[in-house]
Amino acid sequence: MTTPLQVTTARLRTPVTEHDHVRGPADAPVTIVEYGDFQCRFCGAAYPNLTEVLRQRADVVRLAYRHFPIANIHPYAESAAETAEAAAARGRFWEMYDWLFQHQDQLDPVHLSLGVEQIGLSPDEIAAEVGRQEYADRVRQDFVGGIRSGVNGTPTLFVNGVRHDGGYDLAELLTAVDAAADA
Amino acid sequence: MSDPNGLITPGRAAPGFTLPAAPDGRQVGPGQFRGRPVVLAFYPADWSPVCGEQMALYQAALPELERYDAVLLGISVDSVDSHRAFAESQGIRFPLLADFEPKGEVSRRYGAYAPRGQSDRALVVIDPDGRVAWSHLSPPEVNPGVDGILDALERLDADRRVSAR
């Protein structure tokens, strides 16, 4: 007897709450949850498309970002994630998020501190907090919630709670958002 | 095509074995970890992008498996030398076992060998007494993630608590 191949449609197990970083209208009918790694080139490739989806469907969709750094292959992913959290503590998460995805080849400590400065925050202050691992638990919580929800790599998107197993080009993302809005 | 006999099912005794493991070629097998859950992650090959993704993910998720005191062993038909280079490139620190000579023998005993000459992408969780608690066969191109493993370890943990009462 041959064992049947098993594929499950993963669903988001950790709902979006006020602790999440969310961009877009709070009452949007469609929520995209992105599990990402700032050093992952596939996340970097998806970034402009997600940004464009938010622009083209401004009343329909909001984006929540959660950390999923795979530090063993991306040595700067964890510090980038924690730096984004330090920025979030100062109300600047999305500015940092944009900078990180726009400068994926500049995530080493020297360039990262320039990025922090560019968004108007104190590099020394933030580097000290990240050095004390003040945001490590938060990043880990996102990661663990991700693996329990079936995140198997980055980026992984959930559209209204269902894992998006398609591609990340603009057309596919718009189709997924429109389908969820009409559902 | 997967193994005609099918992947080993829950309740059966996990076949004992040892295989040489990266990085140093020492013999590693589930029997050395009796008393702890053991997760066997069979995968088709080092170096394919999907595999790297799965084993790299498992390295990142390893602390969550260790919360259940579980041991993780990756297994493919690649050689120890290939495993060593692959592990270095992906930052993998758990043992990668070489089911290399005779090729695929252990994978076959678990029903996780494909006629194309590679291990299937199959997960087997062995309980602390050496019985199969959970098994899962994925299509070769689908990374099964970690959630099934964690669910199985969580159930094992809950069962132990109940029986210890």
Interface residues (C-beta under 8 A of the other chain):
Chain A: M1 T2 T3 P4 L5 Q6 V7 T8 A10 P69 I70 A71 N72 I73 F143 V144 I147 R148 S149 G150 V151 N152 G153
Chain B: S2 D3 P4 N5 G6 L7 G52 E53 Q54 A56 L57 Q59 A60 A61 E64 Q90 G91 I92 R93 G111 H136 L137 S138 P139 V142 N143 P144 G145 V146 D147 G148 L150
